[in-house]
Amino acid sequence: MNGLLEKEDEEGARELLPELMRAADRAASKGPLHQNKASRIKSKYARRVDDLG
């Protein structure tokens, strides 16, 4: 995801964002991440993708 954001590939980042959201939610539900940490990650990347467009 970071590579797409650095290249400013808005289309690729938007396609990958839902997968990132699911992965963060899955990690929070299984235990490796706290729910608040997962929410911060999701928010951070959603903002960065929105800033591209």
C-alpha positions in Angstrom: 0.0 0.0 0.0 2.8 2.4 0.9 4.4 1.9 -2.5 1.2 2.8 -4.3 0.8 5.9 -2.2 4.4 7.0 -2.8 3.9 6.5 -6.6 0.6 8.4 -6.2 -1.2 5.5 -7.9 -4.7 6.5 -6.9 -6.5 3.8 -8.8 -4.3 1.0 -7.4 -4.6 2.3 -3.9 -8.4 2.6 -4.1 -8.5 -1.1 -5.3 -6.3 -2.2 -2.4 -8.0 -0.2 0.4 -10.9 -2.6 1.0 -8.4 -5.5 1.3 -6.4 -3.5 3.9 -9.6 -2.8 5.8 -10.6 -6.4 5.9 -7.1 -7.5 7.0 -7.0 -4.9 9.8 -10.5 -6.0 11.0 -9.4 -9.7 10.9 -6.3 -9.0 12.9 -8.3 -7.1 15.5 -10.8 -9.9 15.8 -8.1 -12.6 16.1 -6.1 -10.7 18.7 -2.8 -9.5 17.2 -4.1 -5.9 17.0 -6.2 -4.0 19.4 -9.5 -2.7 17.9 -8.4 0.9 18.4 -5.1 0.3 16.6 -6.9 -1.3 13.7 -9.2 1.7 13.5 -6.3 4.1 13.5 -4.6 2.1 10.6 -7.8 2.1 8.6 -8.4 5.8 9.1 -4.8 6.7 8.3 -4.8 4.9 5.0 -8.3 6.1 4.0 -7.2 9.7 4.5 -4.0 9.1 2.5 -5.9 7.6 -0.4 -8.5 10.5 -0.3 -5.6 13.0 -0.4 -4.4 11.5 -3.7 -7.7 12.3 -5.4 
